[in-house]
Amino acid sequence: WQVAWAHPKFGPLIASVSFDRKVTIWREMRPQQWQIVYQDQSHQGSVNCCAFAPWELGLHLAVGSADGTATVFTYSEQQGNWISRK
């Protein structure tokens, strides 16, 4: 149950995690109009924390879940999508 802002280098991008087991990445398309750009529902328990890596490392998001797992999501510019690793 947390929200994290990506570094401004990546534009208006936030991540949210919640008790509903979802990891959601949002982008502000227009002022105050946020759109889901990626959503993951692979966790078996509440997702409780999230943090973006320092911008120098690229666009990575780490999340931790009550199911005992951690996942790192990496944005691939080549593929134009998010890739997850547990």
Protein Blocks (a to p, Z undefined) as FASTA:
>chain_A
ZZddddfklopadddddfkopacddddfbghiacdfbdcfkbfbdcfbdcdddfklopcd
ddddfkopacdddddfknopacddZZ
